[in-house]
Amino acid sequence: VAASLWSVADVSTAMLMARFYDLWREEGVEPVQALRLAQQWVRDTTNREKADYFDTYVPKWQPTGATKMAAGVAADFFNQMELHDDGPDAHTFAHPFWWAAFTFTGV
């Protein structure tokens, strides 16, 4: 189970969980390590790097049926992510508040 220890904003949570899932399910990284790598990714990448990742990541989804709407909403959400006032080269989510709340428990 991946869970947070405190309430975290939707944007950073969605980015972290999408990257976690991609590392775990698509790249075969063990869940604990995938979460750590996803946390580092949220911390270390610029807004532009995140936007570029999601430009590539979202089209990989092949939605069907009920998930088609969810994928469309997610695509819109991630496309808006790059519009931070901080600018494309900023590290908007570098502070631990945005990524350190998450833990993984289980086998």
Biopython code that builds the backbone (N, CA, C, O; Angstrom):
import numpy as np
from Bio.PDB.StructureBuilder import StructureBuilder

atoms = [
    (1, "VAL", "N", (0.840, -1.168, 0.000)),
    (1, "VAL", "CA", (0.000, 0.000, 0.000)),
    (1, "VAL", "C", (0.890, 1.236, 0.000)),
    (1, "VAL", "O", (1.755, 1.382, 0.863)),
    (2, "ALA", "N", (0.683, 2.111, -0.950)),
    (2, "ALA", "CA", (1.348, 3.412, -0.959)),
    (2, "ALA", "C", (0.380, 4.402, -0.323)),
    (2, "ALA", "O", (-0.778, 4.496, -0.731)),
    (3, "ALA", "N", (0.855, 5.138, 0.672)),
    (3, "ALA", "CA", (-0.004, 6.072, 1.395)),
    (3, "ALA", "C", (0.796, 7.293, 1.810)),
    (3, "ALA", "O", (2.027, 7.280, 1.815)),
    (4, "SER", "N", (0.069, 8.350, 2.160)),
    (4, "SER", "CA", (0.753, 9.563, 2.615)),
    (4, "SER", "C", (0.544, 9.749, 4.114)),
    (4, "SER", "O", (-0.478, 9.346, 4.671)),
    (5, "LEU", "N", (1.525, 10.363, 4.748)),
    (5, "LEU", "CA", (1.468, 10.633, 6.178)),
    (5, "LEU", "C", (0.771, 11.953, 6.480)),
    (5, "LEU", "O", (0.375, 12.196, 7.620)),
    (6, "TRP", "N", (0.618, 12.801, 5.481)),
    (6, "TRP", "CA", (-0.108, 14.059, 5.610)),
    (6, "TRP", "C", (-0.749, 14.390, 4.271)),
    (6, "TRP", "O", (-0.427, 13.788, 3.247)),
    (7, "SER", "N", (-1.644, 15.337, 4.293)),
    (7, "SER", "CA", (-2.345, 15.751, 3.081)),
    (7, "SER", "C", (-1.381, 16.492, 2.154)),
    (7, "SER", "O", (-0.696, 17.429, 2.566)),
    (8, "VAL", "N", (-1.344, 16.054, 0.898)),
    (8, "VAL", "CA", (-0.455, 16.642, -0.102)),
    (8, "VAL", "C", (-1.315, 17.069, -1.295)),
    (8, "VAL", "O", (-2.318, 16.428, -1.609)),
    (9, "ALA", "N", (-0.915, 18.141, -1.944)),
    (9, "ALA", "CA", (-1.670, 18.678, -3.082)),
    (9, "ALA", "C", (-1.857, 17.641, -4.184)),
    (9, "ALA", "O", (-1.012, 16.769, -4.383)),
    (10, "ASP", "N", (-2.972, 17.748, -4.895)),
    (10, "ASP", "CA", (-3.311, 16.802, -5.953)),
    (10, "ASP", "C", (-2.255, 16.728, -7.053)),
    (10, "ASP", "O", (-1.939, 15.638, -7.528)),
    (11, "VAL", "N", (-1.709, 17.863, -7.460)),
    (11, "VAL", "CA", (-0.768, 17.871, -8.582)),
    (11, "VAL", "C", (0.475, 17.059, -8.255)),
    (11, "VAL", "O", (0.859, 16.182, -9.029)),
    (12, "SER", "N", (1.106, 17.335, -7.127)),
    (12, "SER", "CA", (2.330, 16.602, -6.796)),
    (12, "SER", "C", (2.035, 15.134, -6.497)),
    (12, "SER", "O", (2.837, 14.263, -6.833)),
    (13, "THR", "N", (0.897, 14.854, -5.873)),
    (13, "THR", "CA", (0.522, 13.462, -5.606)),
    (13, "THR", "C", (0.305, 12.705, -6.911)),
    (13, "THR", "O", (0.786, 11.582, -7.062)),
    (14, "ALA", "N", (-0.403, 13.301, -7.837)),
    (14, "ALA", "CA", (-0.659, 12.640, -9.120)),
    (14, "ALA", "C", (0.632, 12.398, -9.883)),
    (14, "ALA", "O", (0.815, 11.334, -10.474)),
    (15, "MET", "N", (1.528, 13.379, -9.872)),
    (15, "MET", "CA", (2.812, 13.202, -10.558)),
    (15, "MET", "C", (3.610, 12.073, -9.927)),
    (15, "MET", "O", (4.141, 11.208, -10.625)),
    (16, "LEU", "N", (3.691, 12.089, -8.598)),
    (16, "LEU", "CA", (4.462, 11.065, -7.901)),
    (16, "LEU", "C", (3.877, 9.677, -8.148)),
    (16, "LEU", "O", (4.620, 8.741, -8.444)),
    (17, "MET", "N", (2.566, 9.531, -8.032)),
    (17, "MET", "CA", (1.942, 8.220, -8.203)),
    (17, "MET", "C", (2.024, 7.732, -9.648)),
    (17, "MET", "O", (2.187, 6.535, -9.885)),
    (18, "ALA", "N", (1.914, 8.629, -10.602)),
    (18, "ALA", "CA", (2.053, 8.226, -12.007)),
    (18, "ALA", "C", (3.463, 7.723, -12.278)),
    (18, "ALA", "O", (3.648, 6.698, -12.934)),
    (19, "ARG", "N", (4.456, 8.446, -11.772)),
    (19, "ARG", "CA", (5.850, 8.024, -11.968)),
    (19, "ARG", "C", (6.120, 6.730, -11.220)),
    (19, "ARG", "O", (6.790, 5.845, -11.751)),
    (20, "PHE", "N", (5.612, 6.597, -9.995)),
    (20, "PHE", "CA", (5.741, 5.366, -9.213)),
    (20, "PHE", "C", (5.167, 4.178, -9.990)),
    (20, "PHE", "O", (5.818, 3.142, -10.125)),
    (21, "TYR", "N", (3.954, 4.337, -10.494)),
    (21, "TYR", "CA", (3.305, 3.249, -11.219)),
    (21, "TYR", "C", (4.086, 2.887, -12.482)),
    (21, "TYR", "O", (4.244, 1.709, -12.801)),
    (22, "ASP", "N", (4.567, 3.885, -13.186)),
    (22, "ASP", "CA", (5.348, 3.636, -14.401)),
    (22, "ASP", "C", (6.613, 2.845, -14.075)),
    (22, "ASP", "O", (6.943, 1.885, -14.772)),
    (23, "LEU", "N", (7.314, 3.242, -13.031)),
    (23, "LEU", "CA", (8.535, 2.526, -12.637)),
    (23, "LEU", "C", (8.225, 1.101, -12.194)),
    (23, "LEU", "O", (8.929, 0.160, -12.561)),
    (24, "TRP", "N", (7.168, 0.952, -11.404)),
    (24, "TRP", "CA", (6.828, -0.351, -10.843)),
    (24, "TRP", "C", (6.247, -1.287, -11.895)),
    (24, "TRP", "O", (6.763, -2.387, -12.092)),
    (25, "ARG", "N", (5.195, -0.873, -12.564)),
    (25, "ARG", "CA", (4.475, -1.780, -13.455)),
    (25, "ARG", "C", (5.060, -1.856, -14.860)),
    (25, "ARG", "O", (5.027, -2.916, -15.484)),
    (26, "GLU", "N", (5.590, -0.757, -15.359)),
    (26, "GLU", "CA", (6.112, -0.745, -16.730)),
    (26, "GLU", "C", (7.586, -1.113, -16.793)),
    (26, "GLU", "O", (8.023, -1.773, -17.736)),
    (27, "GLU", "N", (8.364, -0.687, -15.784)),
    (27, "GLU", "CA", (9.801, -0.925, -15.819)),
    (27, "GLU", "C", (10.243, -2.054, -14.896)),
    (27, "GLU", "O", (11.412, -2.439, -14.916)),
    (28, "GLY", "N", (9.329, -2.593, -14.084)),
    (28, "GLY", "CA", (9.630, -3.744, -13.247)),
    (28, "GLY", "C", (10.467, -3.463, -12.012)),
    (28, "GLY", "O", (11.083, -4.376, -11.463)),
    (29, "VAL", "N", (10.499, -2.218, -11.570)),
    (29, "VAL", "CA", (11.245, -1.856, -10.364)),
    (29, "VAL", "C", (10.417, -2.275, -9.147)),
    (29, "VAL", "O", (9.198, -2.102, -9.137)),
    (30, "GLU", "N", (11.076, -2.824, -8.120)),
    (30, "GLU", "CA", (10.369, -3.217, -6.898)),
    (30, "GLU", "C", (9.643, -1.999, -6.315)),
    (30, "GLU", "O", (10.150, -0.881, -6.406)),
    (31, "PRO", "N", (8.462, -2.204, -5.715)),
    (31, "PRO", "CA", (7.643, -1.077, -5.271)),
    (31, "PRO", "C", (8.346, -0.084, -4.339)),
    (31, "PRO", "O", (8.207, 1.126, -4.515)),
    (32, "VAL", "N", (9.094, -0.575, -3.360)),
    (32, "VAL", "CA", (9.761, 0.340, -2.425)),
    (32, "VAL", "C", (10.776, 1.205, -3.162)),
    (32, "VAL", "O", (10.854, 2.412, -2.935)),
    (33, "GLN", "N", (11.548, 0.587, -4.040)),
    (33, "GLN", "CA", (12.533, 1.342, -4.806)),
    (33, "GLN", "C", (11.840, 2.269, -5.806)),
    (33, "GLN", "O", (12.290, 3.393, -6.027)),
    (34, "ALA", "N", (10.757, 1.803, -6.406)),
    (34, "ALA", "CA", (10.016, 2.644, -7.356)),
    (34, "ALA", "C", (9.496, 3.904, -6.670)),
    (34, "ALA", "O", (9.537, 4.989, -7.249)),
    (35, "LEU", "N", (9.007, 3.765, -5.440)),
    (35, "LEU", "CA", (8.530, 4.939, -4.708)),
    (35, "LEU", "C", (9.687, 5.890, -4.415)),
    (35, "LEU", "O", (9.549, 7.101, -4.584)),
    (36, "ARG", "N", (10.814, 5.357, -3.982)),
    (36, "ARG", "CA", (11.978, 6.199, -3.700)),
    (36, "ARG", "C", (12.429, 6.943, -4.954)),
    (36, "ARG", "O", (12.712, 8.140, -4.905)),
    (37, "LEU", "N", (12.494, 6.230, -6.070)),
    (37, "LEU", "CA", (12.898, 6.861, -7.330)),
    (37, "LEU", "C", (11.886, 7.912, -7.784)),
    (37, "LEU", "O", (12.262, 8.963, -8.303)),
    (38, "ALA", "N", (10.609, 7.623, -7.585)),
    (38, "ALA", "CA", (9.570, 8.595, -7.945)),
    (38, "ALA", "C", (9.676, 9.844, -7.069)),
    (38, "ALA", "O", (9.507, 10.963, -7.553)),
    (39, "GLN", "N", (9.955, 9.651, -5.787)),
    (39, "GLN", "CA", (10.136, 10.797, -4.898)),
    (39, "GLN", "C", (11.333, 11.644, -5.340)),
    (39, "GLN", "O", (11.257, 12.872, -5.365)),
    (40, "GLN", "N", (12.422, 10.989, -5.684)),
    (40, "GLN", "CA", (13.601, 11.714, -6.157)),
    (40, "GLN", "C", (13.292, 12.452, -7.457)),
    (40, "GLN", "O", (13.750, 13.574, -7.672)),
    (41, "TRP", "N", (12.520, 11.817, -8.306)),
    (41, "TRP", "CA", (12.148, 12.432, -9.585)),
    (41, "TRP", "C", (11.327, 13.702, -9.359)),
    (41, "TRP", "O", (11.588, 14.730, -9.985)),
    (42, "VAL", "N", (10.333, 13.635, -8.464)),
    (42, "VAL", "CA", (9.527, 14.820, -8.157)),
    (42, "VAL", "C", (10.420, 15.920, -7.586)),
    (42, "VAL", "O", (10.261, 17.094, -7.921)),
    (43, "ARG", "N", (11.350, 15.538, -6.730)),
    (43, "ARG", "CA", (12.244, 16.501, -6.086)),
    (43, "ARG", "C", (13.224, 17.139, -7.068)),
    (43, "ARG", "O", (13.455, 18.347, -7.012)),
    (44, "ASP", "N", (13.798, 16.346, -7.960)),
    (44, "ASP", "CA", (14.964, 16.775, -8.735)),
    (44, "ASP", "C", (14.675, 17.323, -10.127)),
    (44, "ASP", "O", (15.507, 18.044, -10.677)),
    (45, "THR", "N", (13.539, 17.010, -10.706)),
    (45, "THR", "CA", (13.281, 17.437, -12.084)),
    (45, "THR", "C", (12.674, 18.835, -12.127)),
    (45, "THR", "O", (11.994, 19.271, -11.198)),
    (46, "THR", "N", (12.941, 19.520, -13.230)),
    (46, "THR", "CA", (12.349, 20.845, -13.439)),
    (46, "THR", "C", (10.899, 20.689, -13.891)),
    (46, "THR", "O", (10.460, 19.599, -14.258)),
    (47, "ASN", "N", (10.181, 21.782, -13.857)),
    (47, "ASN", "CA", (8.804, 21.757, -14.365)),
    (47, "ASN", "C", (8.777, 21.329, -15.829)),
    (47, "ASN", "O", (7.889, 20.583, -16.240)),
    (48, "ARG", "N", (9.733, 21.790, -16.608)),
    (48, "ARG", "CA", (9.809, 21.413, -18.026)),
    (48, "ARG", "C", (10.049, 19.903, -18.173)),
    (48, "ARG", "O", (9.407, 19.252, -18.998)),
    (49, "GLU", "N", (10.962, 19.353, -17.384)),
    (49, "GLU", "CA", (11.239, 17.914, -17.466)),
    (49, "GLU", "C", (10.009, 17.101, -17.091)),
    (49, "GLU", "O", (9.738, 16.064, -17.696)),
    (50, "LYS", "N", (9.270, 17.564, -16.102)),
    (50, "LYS", "CA", (8.030, 16.873, -15.732)),
    (50, "LYS", "C", (7.020, 16.937, -16.876)),
    (50, "LYS", "O", (6.400, 15.930, -17.219)),
    (51, "ALA", "N", (6.857, 18.115, -17.461)),
    (51, "ALA", "CA", (5.912, 18.271, -18.574)),
    (51, "ALA", "C", (6.315, 17.390, -19.749)),
    (51, "ALA", "O", (5.457, 16.760, -20.368)),
    (52, "ASP", "N", (7.602, 17.335, -20.066)),
    (52, "ASP", "CA", (8.083, 16.482, -21.160)),
    (52, "ASP", "C", (7.803, 15.015, -20.868)),
    (52, "ASP", "O", (7.404, 14.266, -21.760)),
    (53, "TYR", "N", (8.013, 14.604, -19.619)),
    (53, "TYR", "CA", (7.732, 13.218, -19.229)),
    (53, "TYR", "C", (6.261, 12.893, -19.459)),
    (53, "TYR", "O", (5.937, 11.855, -20.037)),
    (54, "PHE", "N", (5.372, 13.770, -19.012)),
    (54, "PHE", "CA", (3.947, 13.481, -19.151)),
    (54, "PHE", "C", (3.463, 13.599, -20.589)),
    (54, "PHE", "O", (2.480, 12.958, -20.960)),
    (55, "ASP", "N", (4.128, 14.396, -21.395)),
    (55, "ASP", "CA", (3.809, 14.416, -22.829)),
    (55, "ASP", "C", (4.078, 13.051, -23.448)),
    (55, "ASP", "O", (3.397, 12.647, -24.391)),
    (56, "THR", "N", (5.059, 12.348, -22.925)),
    (56, "THR", "CA", (5.395, 11.003, -23.397)),
    (56, "THR", "C", (4.568, 9.945, -22.683)),
    (56, "THR", "O", (4.118, 8.983, -23.304)),
    (57, "TYR", "N", (4.364, 10.120, -21.376)),
    (57, "TYR", "CA", (3.713, 9.116, -20.538)),
    (57, "TYR", "C", (2.230, 8.955, -20.858)),
    (57, "TYR", "O", (1.754, 7.833, -21.029)),
    (58, "VAL", "N", (1.507, 10.048, -20.940)),
    (58, "VAL", "CA", (0.053, 9.977, -21.122)),
    (58, "VAL", "C", (-0.339, 9.241, -22.402)),
    (58, "VAL", "O", (-1.270, 8.437, -22.360)),
    (59, "PRO", "N", (0.330, 9.479, -23.550)),
    (59, "PRO", "CA", (-0.054, 8.732, -24.756)),
    (59, "PRO", "C", (0.182, 7.217, -24.661)),
    (59, "PRO", "O", (-0.383, 6.463, -25.453)),
    (60, "LYS", "N", (1.004, 6.761, -23.708)),
    (60, "LYS", "CA", (1.222, 5.322, -23.540)),
    (60, "LYS", "C", (-0.031, 4.621, -23.047)),
    (60, "LYS", "O", (-0.190, 3.417, -23.249)),
    (61, "TRP", "N", (-0.925, 5.365, -22.399)),
    (61, "TRP", "CA", (-2.168, 4.767, -21.921)),
    (61, "TRP", "C", (-3.036, 4.432, -23.118)),
    (61, "TRP", "O", (-3.220, 5.259, -24.012)),
    (62, "GLN", "N", (-3.558, 3.246, -23.136)),
    (62, "GLN", "CA", (-4.470, 2.819, -24.194)),
    (62, "GLN", "C", (-5.845, 2.591, -23.569)),
    (62, "GLN", "O", (-6.250, 1.448, -23.356)),
    (63, "PRO", "N", (-6.560, 3.674, -23.275)),
    (63, "PRO", "CA", (-7.810, 3.540, -22.543)),
    (63, "PRO", "C", (-8.919, 2.898, -23.365)),
    (63, "PRO", "O", (-9.022, 3.090, -24.576)),
    (64, "THR", "N", (-9.731, 2.140, -22.672)),
    (64, "THR", "CA", (-10.926, 1.558, -23.276)),
    (64, "THR", "C", (-12.065, 1.675, -22.272)),
    (64, "THR", "O", (-11.835, 1.724, -21.063)),
    (65, "GLY", "N", (-13.265, 1.719, -22.769)),
    (65, "GLY", "CA", (-14.433, 1.725, -21.894)),
    (65, "GLY", "C", (-14.416, 2.851, -20.883)),
    (65, "GLY", "O", (-14.185, 4.012, -21.223)),
    (66, "ALA", "N", (-14.666, 2.488, -19.621)),
    (66, "ALA", "CA", (-14.789, 3.479, -18.551)),
    (66, "ALA", "C", (-13.488, 4.219, -18.290)),
    (66, "ALA", "O", (-13.512, 5.353, -17.813)),
    (67, "THR", "N", (-12.346, 3.595, -18.595)),
    (67, "THR", "CA", (-11.073, 4.262, -18.313)),
    (67, "THR", "C", (-10.748, 5.337, -19.335)),
    (67, "THR", "O", (-9.837, 6.137, -19.122)),
    (68, "LYS", "N", (-11.489, 5.368, -20.457)),
    (68, "LYS", "CA", (-11.209, 6.381, -21.483)),
    (68, "LYS", "C", (-11.398, 7.787, -20.920)),
    (68, "LYS", "O", (-10.576, 8.669, -21.170)),
    (69, "MET", "N", (-12.473, 8.003, -20.164)),
    (69, "MET", "CA", (-12.694, 9.319, -19.591)),
    (69, "MET", "C", (-11.600, 9.651, -18.582)),
    (69, "MET", "O", (-11.094, 10.773, -18.566)),
    (70, "ALA", "N", (-11.234, 8.696, -17.748)),
    (70, "ALA", "CA", (-10.199, 8.939, -16.740)),
    (70, "ALA", "C", (-8.878, 9.316, -17.397)),
    (70, "ALA", "O", (-8.192, 10.219, -16.919)),
    (71, "ALA", "N", (-8.512, 8.650, -18.470)),
    (71, "ALA", "CA", (-7.258, 8.965, -19.158)),
    (71, "ALA", "C", (-7.317, 10.354, -19.772)),
    (71, "ALA", "O", (-6.318, 11.074, -19.757)),
    (72, "GLY", "N", (-8.467, 10.746, -20.311)),
    (72, "GLY", "CA", (-8.614, 12.082, -20.876)),
    (72, "GLY", "C", (-8.500, 13.161, -19.819)),
    (72, "GLY", "O", (-7.863, 14.191, -20.042)),
    (73, "VAL", "N", (-9.113, 12.931, -18.676)),
    (73, "VAL", "CA", (-9.010, 13.879, -17.566)),
    (73, "VAL", "C", (-7.564, 13.967, -17.102)),
    (73, "VAL", "O", (-7.062, 15.059, -16.834)),
    (74, "ALA", "N", (-6.894, 12.825, -17.007)),
    (74, "ALA", "CA", (-5.493, 12.810, -16.584)),
    (74, "ALA", "C", (-4.616, 13.561, -17.574)),
    (74, "ALA", "O", (-3.722, 14.304, -17.169)),
    (75, "ALA", "N", (-4.859, 13.379, -18.852)),
    (75, "ALA", "CA", (-4.066, 14.075, -19.872)),
    (75, "ALA", "C", (-4.219, 15.583, -19.728)),
    (75, "ALA", "O", (-3.231, 16.316, -19.790)),
    (76, "ASP", "N", (-5.449, 16.052, -19.537)),
    (76, "ASP", "CA", (-5.676, 17.486, -19.340)),
    (76, "ASP", "C", (-4.969, 17.986, -18.083)),
    (76, "ASP", "O", (-4.365, 19.059, -18.076)),
    (77, "PHE", "N", (-5.057, 17.195, -17.032)),
    (77, "PHE", "CA", (-4.437, 17.554, -15.758)),
    (77, "PHE", "C", (-2.927, 17.705, -15.915)),
    (77, "PHE", "O", (-2.352, 18.705, -15.485)),
    (78, "PHE", "N", (-2.288, 16.718, -16.526)),
    (78, "PHE", "CA", (-0.838, 16.761, -16.669)),
    (78, "PHE", "C", (-0.394, 17.839, -17.656)),
    (78, "PHE", "O", (0.687, 18.409, -17.504)),
    (79, "ASN", "N", (-1.200, 18.117, -18.646)),
    (79, "ASN", "CA", (-0.861, 19.204, -19.567)),
    (79, "ASN", "C", (-0.896, 20.560, -18.866)),
    (79, "ASN", "O", (-0.126, 21.453, -19.218)),
    (80, "GLN", "N", (-1.767, 20.726, -17.892)),
    (80, "GLN", "CA", (-1.844, 21.975, -17.143)),
    (80, "GLN", "C", (-0.721, 22.108, -16.120)),
    (80, "GLN", "O", (-0.423, 23.213, -15.669)),
    (81, "MET", "N", (-0.107, 21.009, -15.756)),
    (81, "MET", "CA", (0.918, 21.000, -14.725)),
    (81, "MET", "C", (2.066, 21.950, -15.040)),
    (81, "MET", "O", (2.648, 22.522, -14.119)),
    (82, "GLU", "N", (2.406, 22.133, -16.300)),
    (82, "GLU", "CA", (3.553, 22.958, -16.663)),
    (82, "GLU", "C", (3.274, 24.458, -16.559)),
    (82, "GLU", "O", (4.168, 25.265, -16.814)),
    (83, "LEU", "N", (2.076, 24.838, -16.197)),
    (83, "LEU", "CA", (1.705, 26.244, -16.200)),
    (83, "LEU", "C", (1.988, 26.951, -14.875)),
    (83, "LEU", "O", (1.377, 27.981, -14.589)),
    (84, "HIS", "N", (2.888, 26.426, -14.074)),
    (84, "HIS", "CA", (3.217, 27.053, -12.793)),
    (84, "HIS", "C", (3.840, 28.422, -13.006)),
    (84, "HIS", "O", (4.571, 28.641, -13.971)),
    (85, "ASP", "N", (3.549, 29.323, -12.114)),
    (85, "ASP", "CA", (4.110, 30.670, -12.174)),
    (85, "ASP", "C", (5.625, 30.670, -12.000)),
    (85, "ASP", "O", (6.287, 31.637, -12.378)),
    (86, "ASP", "N", (6.172, 29.620, -11.443)),
    (86, "ASP", "CA", (7.611, 29.546, -11.190)),
    (86, "ASP", "C", (8.426, 29.470, -12.472)),
    (86, "ASP", "O", (9.611, 29.804, -12.462)),
    (87, "GLY", "N", (7.829, 29.045, -13.564)),
    (87, "GLY", "CA", (8.538, 28.936, -14.834)),
    (87, "GLY", "C", (8.998, 27.518, -15.122)),
    (87, "GLY", "O", (9.050, 26.684, -14.218)),
    (88, "PRO", "N", (9.332, 27.239, -16.381)),
    (88, "PRO", "CA", (9.658, 25.878, -16.801)),
    (88, "PRO", "C", (10.964, 25.333, -16.231)),
    (88, "PRO", "O", (11.131, 24.117, -16.145)),
    (89, "ASP", "N", (11.891, 26.203, -15.840)),
    (89, "ASP", "CA", (13.175, 25.723, -15.332)),
    (89, "ASP", "C", (13.226, 25.635, -13.809)),
    (89, "ASP", "O", (14.258, 25.275, -13.242)),
    (90, "ALA", "N", (12.136, 25.956, -13.156)),
    (90, "ALA", "CA", (12.080, 25.904, -11.695)),
    (90, "ALA", "C", (11.873, 24.472, -11.212)),
    (90, "ALA", "O", (11.398, 23.610, -11.951)),
    (91, "HIS", "N", (12.236, 24.246, -9.975)),
    (91, "HIS", "CA", (11.998, 22.968, -9.290)),
    (91, "HIS", "C", (10.877, 23.202, -8.270)),
    (91, "HIS", "O", (11.113, 23.206, -7.062)),
    (92, "THR", "N", (9.680, 23.392, -8.768)),
    (92, "THR", "CA", (8.542, 23.765, -7.932)),
    (92, "THR", "C", (8.298, 22.779, -6.800)),
    (92, "THR", "O", (7.860, 23.178, -5.721)),
    (93, "PHE", "N", (8.570, 21.511, -7.023)),
    (93, "PHE", "CA", (8.225, 20.486, -6.041)),
    (93, "PHE", "C", (9.446, 19.920, -5.320)),
    (93, "PHE", "O", (9.415, 18.772, -4.879)),
    (94, "ALA", "N", (10.509, 20.692, -5.192)),
    (94, "ALA", "CA", (11.738, 20.218, -4.553)),
    (94, "ALA", "C", (11.598, 20.080, -3.038)),
    (94, "ALA", "O", (12.258, 19.234, -2.433)),
    (95, "HIS", "N", (10.762, 20.886, -2.429)),
    (95, "HIS", "CA", (10.619, 20.838, -0.968)),
    (95, "HIS", "C", (10.015, 19.494, -0.547)),
    (95, "HIS", "O", (9.103, 18.994, -1.206)),
    (96, "PRO", "N", (10.521, 18.905, 0.551)),
    (96, "PRO", "CA", (10.006, 17.604, 1.010)),
    (96, "PRO", "C", (8.504, 17.562, 1.252)),
    (96, "PRO", "O", (7.910, 16.485, 1.209)),
    (97, "PHE", "N", (7.885, 18.690, 1.503)),
    (97, "PHE", "CA", (6.436, 18.697, 1.700)),
    (97, "PHE", "C", (5.716, 18.003, 0.556)),
    (97, "PHE", "O", (4.715, 17.322, 0.781)),
    (98, "TRP", "N", (6.207, 18.163, -0.667)),
    (98, "TRP", "CA", (5.522, 17.666, -1.858)),
    (98, "TRP", "C", (5.708, 16.176, -2.105)),
    (98, "TRP", "O", (4.892, 15.574, -2.802)),
    (99, "TRP", "N", (6.748, 15.563, -1.561)),
    (99, "TRP", "CA", (7.044, 14.175, -1.911)),
    (99, "TRP", "C", (7.382, 13.275, -0.722)),
    (99, "TRP", "O", (7.256, 12.056, -0.838)),
    (100, "ALA", "N", (7.803, 13.827, 0.412)),
    (100, "ALA", "CA", (8.286, 13.003, 1.522)),
    (100, "ALA", "C", (7.177, 12.339, 2.331)),
    (100, "ALA", "O", (7.461, 11.455, 3.140)),
    (101, "ALA", "N", (5.948, 12.731, 2.139)),
    (101, "ALA", "CA", (4.842, 12.178, 2.920)),
    (101, "ALA", "C", (4.536, 10.726, 2.576)),
    (101, "ALA", "O", (3.851, 10.041, 3.336)),
    (102, "PHE", "N", (5.033, 10.253, 1.447)),
    (102, "PHE", "CA", (4.592, 8.958, 0.936)),
    (102, "PHE", "C", (5.458, 7.807, 1.429)),
    (102, "PHE", "O", (6.686, 7.888, 1.464)),
    (103, "THR", "N", (4.773, 6.732, 1.809)),
    (103, "THR", "CA", (5.436, 5.514, 2.267)),
    (103, "THR", "C", (4.831, 4.326, 1.528)),
    (103, "THR", "O", (3.741, 4.409, 0.961)),
    (104, "PHE", "N", (5.563, 3.228, 1.551)),
    (104, "PHE", "CA", (5.046, 1.986, 0.983)),
    (104, "PHE", "C", (5.126, 0.926, 2.064)),
    (104, "PHE", "O", (6.174, 0.732, 2.680)),
    (105, "THR", "N", (4.009, 0.237, 2.293)),
    (105, "THR", "CA", (3.942, -0.819, 3.290)),
    (105, "THR", "C", (3.373, -2.060, 2.629)),
    (105, "THR", "O", (2.360, -1.992, 1.934)),
    (106, "GLY", "N", (4.024, -3.193, 2.846)),
    (106, "GLY", "CA", (3.519, -4.441, 2.286)),
    (106, "GLY", "C", (4.625, -5.260, 1.679)),
    (106, "GLY", "O", (5.805, -4.927, 1.780)),
    (107, "VAL", "N", (4.217, -6.342, 1.043)),
    (107, "VAL", "CA", (5.194, -7.245, 0.433)),
    (107, "VAL", "C", (5.232, -7.074, -1.055)),
    (107, "VAL", "O", (5.999, -7.755, -1.735)),
]
sb = StructureBuilder()
sb.init_structure("model")
sb.init_model(0)
sb.init_chain("A")
sb.init_seg("    ")
for serial, (resi, resn, name, xyz) in enumerate(atoms, 1):
    if name == "N":
        sb.init_residue(resn, " ", resi, " ")
    sb.init_atom(name, np.array(xyz, "f"), 0.0, 1.0, " ", f" {name:<3s}", serial, name[0])
structure = sb.get_structure()
